């Protein structure tokens, strides 16, 4: 951390301690709510979502050859392949806006183009097949279809716009990445071995993070009932792969790469969760310092302001996977318009305040804030158009 950043942090802490009215019941409750939210995040998402994602990010950073990343995601790759892979990745990764961060960091660090990497960053949590099915079932097929189509289009358009806006900077970064390719050693494993290794890691993440469905029946619930048996089998398979295919020095480097991402992400993520909990409280509870009625009062109807408020509120709030559906069900019942509901669905799962902080750390404030602005603006306009027709 630079000395300037340390000074600014001290100033912010001083102003917070000096001016915040801690004697106010609302503020006291919001502070406690922030720590409740941090505890809930730690209990439900760190061990079975974030930790596997960090190990995958470390594996991408160390084991995936830079040639492979540049081939499928770099500036010289076939653009339709790069953006297609990035924009539909969320259909197999049932992850939240924070769990996708180390995966995004892994491919971006290895030389992926900004556009395809951003498409992956958005689609990871936004095109969650479980959430889309639940949206259609609970909130109606119109919102379910609009969410699915909108999320895929968003991933493609936002990725393309980011690549266009920052094309000069990206050309220089990708050129430097290509120069490093010639210096890298040859692969020690076959492509099939590498594929099976990463497939196992991804499946561990998917099954370990598999949430309990609302209904205690059907295919999704059957998967939930056997999730830990499948995860245990996959862990045994992974241990066999590590023992047979990898050297001790490689495993040490893998752990070091994972620790690098952990140091970068976890502190900022926890700080962001605390701030989000303090401002708005846990989803579904009116316990933050900003009363929920202020939000619900301005998201009725289908004005641009209502859609913008819904998109911005969704972008700032943290939604665990699938939690946005019951929350929206309650808001719609309280008078929220369908346009603002879609705006929140398109901005909320893909963004959160903790997520924004880490993104800015990874790609810089200019790129990070541009990405956030594009998501919020596009969600606002899409929600407004949807509300006019439905």
C-alpha positions in Angstrom: 0.0 0.0 0.0 1.3 3.4 -1.0 1.8 6.1 1.7 -0.9 8.2 0.1 -3.3 5.3 0.4 -2.4 4.8 4.0 -3.0 8.5 4.7 -6.4 8.4 3.0 -7.4 5.3 4.9 -6.5 7.1 8.2 -8.5 10.2 7.2 -11.6 8.1 6.3 -11.3 6.2 9.6 -11.0 9.4 11.5 -14.0 11.0 9.8 -16.0 7.9 10.4 -15.1 7.8 14.2 -15.7 11.6 14.6 -19.0 12.1 12.8 -21.0 8.8 12.9 -23.7 9.0 15.5 -23.1 5.7 17.3 -25.7 6.5 19.9 -28.4 6.3 17.2 -30.3 2.9 17.4 -30.3 2.7 13.6 -26.6 3.1 13.4 -25.8 0.7 16.3 -28.0 -1.9 14.6 -26.4 -1.3 11.3 -22.9 -1.8 12.8 -24.0 -5.1 14.3 -25.7 -6.0 11.0 -22.4 -5.5 9.2 -20.7 -8.1 11.4 -23.7 -10.5 11.0 -23.3 -10.2 7.3 -19.6 -10.9 7.5 -20.2 -14.0 9.6 -22.9 -15.2 7.3 -20.6 -14.7 4.3 -17.8 -16.6 6.1 -20.0 -19.5 7.1 -21.9 -20.0 3.8 -19.5 -18.9 1.1 -15.8 -18.9 2.1 -15.0 -22.6 2.7 -17.1 -24.2 -0.1 -17.2 -21.4 -2.7 -14.3 -19.0 -2.3 -11.6 -21.4 -1.2 -12.1 -23.8 -4.2 -12.2 -20.8 -6.5 -8.9 -19.5 -5.1 -7.2 -22.8 -5.7 -8.6 -22.8 -9.2 -7.2 -19.3 -9.7 -3.8 -20.4 -8.4 -3.9 -23.4 -10.8 -4.8 -21.2 -13.7 -2.0 -18.8 -12.8 0.6 -21.5 -12.6 -0.4 -24.6 -14.6 -2.3 -23.1 -17.5 0.2 -22.2 -20.2 0.2 -18.6 -21.3 0.1 -19.9 -24.9 -3.3 -21.6 -24.2 -4.8 -18.4 -22.6 -3.5 -16.3 -25.5 -4.8 -18.8 -27.9 -8.4 -18.7 -26.6 -8.7 -15.4 -24.8 -5.8 -13.2 -26.0 -5.8 -10.5 -28.6 -4.7 -12.8 -31.3 -7.4 -15.4 -30.6 -10.5 -15.7 -32.8 -12.7 -13.1 -31.3 -16.0 -15.0 -31.7 -14.4 -18.0 -29.8 -13.0 -15.8 -27.0 -16.3 -13.9 -26.4 -18.5 -16.9 -26.8 -16.5 -18.9 -24.2 -16.5 -15.9 -21.9 -20.1 -15.0 -22.2 -21.6 -18.5 -21.6 -19.3 -19.6 -18.8 -21.8 -18.8 -16.2 -24.0 -21.7 -17.3 -21.7 -24.2 -15.6 -20.3 -22.0 -12.8 -23.0 -21.5 -10.1 -20.9 -18.8 -8.4 -21.6 -15.4 -6.8 -20.1 -12.0 -7.7 -17.3 -12.5 -5.2 -16.4 -16.2 -6.0 -15.9 -15.4 -9.7 -13.2 -12.8 -8.8 -10.2 -15.1 -8.3 -11.1 -17.0 -11.5 -11.2 -13.7 -13.4 -7.9 -12.7 -11.9 -6.3 -16.0 -12.9 -7.1 -15.7 -16.7 -6.5 -11.9 -16.8 -3.1 -12.3 -15.2 -2.1 -15.0 -17.7 -2.8 -12.6 -20.6 -6.4 -12.9 -21.5 -7.8 -10.0 -23.4 -9.8 -7.4 -21.4 -13.0 -8.0 -23.4 -13.3 -11.8 -23.1 -12.1 -11.6 -19.5 -14.8 -9.0 -18.6 -17.4 -11.1 -20.5 -16.4 -14.0 -18.2 -16.4 -11.8 -15.1 -20.0 -10.7 -15.8 -21.4 -14.0 -17.0 -20.0 -16.1 -14.2 -22.6 -15.1 -11.6 -25.2 -13.6 -14.0 -25.9 -16.6 -16.2 -26.3 -19.0 -13.4 -28.6 -21.7 -14.9 -30.1 -22.5 -11.5 -31.0 -18.9 -10.8 -32.5 -18.4 -14.2 -34.7 -21.5 -13.8 -35.8 -20.3 -10.3 -36.5 -16.8 -11.6 -38.8 -18.2 -14.3 -40.6 -20.5 -11.9 -41.1 -18.0 -9.0 -41.2 -14.6 -10.8 -42.7 -15.7 -14.2 -41.3 -17.0 -17.4 -41.2 -13.5 -18.9 -38.6 -12.3 -16.3 -36.8 -15.6 -16.5 -36.3 -15.4 -20.3 -35.5 -11.7 -20.2 -32.9 -12.3 -17.5 -31.3 -15.2 -19.5 -31.2 -13.3 -22.8 -30.2 -10.0 -21.3 -27.3 -11.6 -19.3 -25.8 -13.2 -22.4 -26.1 -10.0 -24.4 -24.7 -7.9 -21.5 -21.7 -10.1 -21.3 -20.9 -9.8 -25.0 -21.7 -6.1 -25.3 -19.9 -5.0 -22.1 -16.9 -7.1 -23.0 -16.7 -5.6 -26.5 -17.2 -2.0 -25.2 -14.4 -2.5 -22.6 -12.1 -3.8 -25.3 -12.9 -0.9 -27.6 -12.6 1.8 -24.9 -9.2 0.6 -23.6 -7.9 -0.9 -26.9 -4.6 1.1 -26.8 -3.7 0.0 -23.2 -4.7 -3.6 -24.0 -2.6 -3.8 -27.1 0.5 -2.9 -25.0 -0.4 -5.4 -22.3 -1.1 -8.3 -24.7 2.1 -7.5 -26.6 4.1 -7.8 -23.4 2.3 -11.1 -22.6 3.3 -12.5 -26.0 6.9 -11.7 -25.4 6.9 -13.8 -22.3 5.5 -16.9 -24.0 8.9 -17.7 -25.7 10.5 -17.8 -22.2 8.2 -20.3 -20.7 9.1 -24.0 -20.3 7.4 -26.8 -22.2 4.4 -28.4 -20.7 5.0 -31.4 -18.4 1.6 -32.9 -18.9 -0.6 -33.7 -21.9 -3.5 -31.5 -22.8 -5.9 -34.3 -21.7 -4.3 -34.5 -18.2 -4.5 -30.7 -17.8 -8.1 -30.7 -18.9 -9.1 -33.5 -16.5 -7.3 -31.8 -13.7 -9.1 -28.5 -14.2 -12.4 -30.3 -14.8 -12.1 -32.0 -11.4 -11.3 -28.6 -9.7 -14.4 -27.0 -11.3 -16.7 -29.9 -10.4 -15.5 -29.7 -6.8 -16.4 -26.0 -6.8 -19.8 -26.7 -8.4 -20.9 -29.5 -6.1 -19.4 -28.1 -2.9 -21.3 -24.8 -3.5 -24.5 -26.5 -4.5 -27.3 -24.8 -2.6 -30.4 -26.4 -1.2 -33.4 -25.9 -3.6 -36.6 -24.4 -2.3 -38.6 -27.6 -3.0 -37.6 -30.9 -1.4 -38.1 -32.8 -4.7 -36.9 -33.0 -8.3 -33.6 -33.3 -10.0 -31.9 -30.3 -8.3 -32.8 -31.6 -4.8 -31.5 -35.1 -5.7 -28.2 -33.5 -6.7 -28.2 -31.6 -3.4 -28.7 -34.8 -1.4 -25.6 -36.5 -3.0 -23.4 -33.4 -3.3 -21.0 -34.4 -0.5 -20.6 -37.9 -1.7 -19.7 -36.6 -5.2 -17.4 -34.0 -3.7 -15.6 -36.6 -1.7 -15.1 -38.8 -4.7 -13.8 -35.9 -6.7 -11.3 -35.0 -3.9 -10.0 -38.5 -3.9 -9.6 -38.3 -7.7 -7.8 -35.0 -7.4 -5.4 -36.4 -4.8 -4.6 -39.3 -7.2 -3.9 -36.8 -10.0 -1.6 -34.7 -7.8 0.3 -37.8 -6.7 0.7 -39.3 -10.2 1.0 -36.3 -12.5 2.7 -33.5 -10.5 6.0 -32.8 -8.9 6.4 -31.6 -5.3 7.9 -28.3 -6.5 4.9 -27.7 -8.7 2.5 -28.2 -5.9 4.4 -25.8 -3.7 4.2 -23.2 -6.5 0.5 -23.9 -6.9 -0.1 -23.1 -3.2 2.1 -20.0 -3.4 0.0 -18.8 -6.4 -3.2 -19.5 -4.5 -1.8 -17.5 -1.5 -1.1 -14.6 -3.8 -4.7 -14.3 -4.8 -5.9 -14.9 -1.3 -3.8 -11.9 0.0 -5.2 -9.8 -2.8 -8.8 -10.7 -2.5 -9.8 -11.7 1.0 -9.0 -8.5 3.0 -10.7 -6.3 0.4 -13.7 -8.7 0.2 -14.3 -8.8 3.9 -14.0 -5.0 4.2 -16.5 -4.6 1.3 -18.9 -7.1 3.0 -18.7 -5.0 6.2 -19.5 -1.8 4.4 -22.3 -3.3 2.4 -23.8 -4.8 5.6 -23.5 -1.4 7.4 -25.2 0.5 4.5 -28.0 -1.8 3.5 -27.9 -4.8 5.9 -28.4 -8.4 4.9 -30.7 -9.0 1.9 -34.3 -9.2 3.0 -33.7 -7.4 6.4 -34.3 -3.7 6.9 -31.3 -3.4 9.3 -28.8 -1.2 7.4 -28.2 2.5 8.0 -30.2 3.2 4.7 -33.9 2.3 5.4 -35.3 -0.2 2.9 -38.4 1.9 2.5 -36.4 4.6 0.8 -35.4 2.1 -1.9 -38.9 0.6 -2.3 -40.5 4.0 -2.6 -38.6 4.9 -5.8 -38.6 1.5 -7.6 -42.4 1.4 -8.3 -43.6 2.1 -11.8 -41.2 2.2 -14.7 -39.5 5.6 -14.8 -35.8 5.9 -15.7 -35.1 6.9 -12.1 -36.9 3.8 -10.8 -34.8 1.6 -13.1 -31.6 3.4 -12.3 -32.2 3.2 -8.5 -33.0 -0.5 -8.8 -29.8 -1.2 -10.9 -27.6 0.9 -8.6 -29.0 -0.6 -5.5 -28.6 -4.1 -6.9 -25.0 -3.3 -7.9 -24.1 -2.2 -4.4 -25.9 -5.0 -2.5 -24.3 -8.4 -2.1 -26.5 -11.3 -3.3 -25.5 -14.8 -2.5 -26.3 -17.3 -5.3 -30.1 -17.6 -5.7 -31.0 -15.2 -2.9 -32.0 -12.4 -5.3 -35.1 -14.3 -6.4 -37.0 -14.4 -3.0 -35.9 -10.9 -2.3 -37.3 -9.7 -5.6 -40.5 -11.7 -5.0 -41.0 -9.6 -1.8 -40.2 -6.4 -3.6 -42.6 -7.1 -6.4 -45.3 -7.9 -3.9 -44.7 -4.5 -2.3 -45.2 -2.7 -5.6 -41.9 -2.8 -7.4 -42.3 -2.5 -11.2 -41.2 -5.3 -13.5 -38.8 -3.1 -15.3 -36.8 -2.2 -12.2 -37.0 -5.9 -11.2 -35.2 -6.9 -14.3 -32.7 -4.0 -13.9 -31.9 -5.3 -10.4 -31.6 -8.9 -11.8 -29.1 -7.8 -14.5 -27.0 -5.7 -12.2 -27.3 -7.3 -8.8 -25.9 -10.8 -9.1 -22.9 -9.7 -11.3 -21.9 -6.8 -9.0 -21.6 -6.0 -5.3 -19.7 -3.4 -3.3 -17.1 -6.0 -2.2 -16.8 -7.2 -5.8 -16.2 -3.7 -7.1 -13.4 -3.0 -4.7 -11.5 -6.1 -5.8 -12.1 -5.5 -9.5 -10.6 -2.0 -9.2 -7.6 -3.6 -7.4 -7.1 -6.0 -10.3 -7.6 -3.8 -13.4 -7.3 -0.3 -12.0 -9.9 2.4 -11.1 -10.5 3.6 -14.6 -11.3 0.2 -16.1 -13.1 -1.0 -13.0 -15.4 2.0 -12.7 -16.1 1.9 -16.4 -17.2 -1.7 -16.1 -19.5 -0.8 -13.2 -21.0 2.2 -15.1 -21.6 0.1 -18.2 -23.5 -2.6 -16.2 -25.6 -0.1 -14.3 -26.4 2.0 -17.4 -27.3 -1.0 -19.6 -29.4 -2.6 -16.8 -31.3 0.7 -16.4 -32.1 1.0 -20.1 -32.9 -2.7 -20.5 -35.2 -2.6 -17.5 -36.9 0.6 -18.7 -37.5 -1.0 -22.2 -38.8 -4.2 -20.7 -41.2 -2.3 -18.4 -42.7 -0.5 -21.4 -43.6 -3.7 -23.2 -44.5 -5.9 -20.2 
